């Protein structure tokens, strides 16, 4: 089964996505939980630096992302 995203203003199809099977979903959730368990142990000061770096990159590339 697929999910289709549509631009509500134009009705134009943007993309389609295949839904995960139960096994794929379970595996994704397991991986996500593992990543969370690691991330929650990273000191807040270090997390803040990482998030700030991501924000800087987003601002540097804002014109590219706006297209």
Residue pairs with C-beta under 8 A, 6 or more apart in sequence:
1 18
1 19
2 16
2 17
2 18
2 19
3 16
3 17
3 19
4 13
4 15
4 16
4 17
5 13
5 14
5 15
5 16
5 17
6 12
6 13
6 14
7 14
20 28
39 47
42 50
58 65
